[in-house]
């Protein structure tokens, strides 16, 4: 069984408008004007933070699929 680590984001409305997302257990932060764009920005920020999710025991595609499956 592969152990995975969850990345939990705190999403808040920014005082100047738009939204921010900050990971609670990693040094990841991003912002956007709307929630749909914020979701894209979070994916990009996670990709930039982890070159590969090998530390989770997953391929990058598996990681992204798990993280953003709907």
Phi, psi and omega in degrees: 000133181270130176274135178239158177247131177276145172247114183257129180251137171267117181253127182223155171284134179279142180302328181273003181109156182082199185223154173237153175226125180232126177290139181276337184239012177215164178271069181233129179215141175206169179212160180200167181284332182217167185293323179297316178291325178299320178300317178295317181294324177296315177302315180295317180297320178294317177301319180290323182291318180248108176304315173217146180274036182299328180296344177265355182077024182231157168283164180300318179296318178297319179299310181294324179296316179294318186290325187238026177288143182242000000 
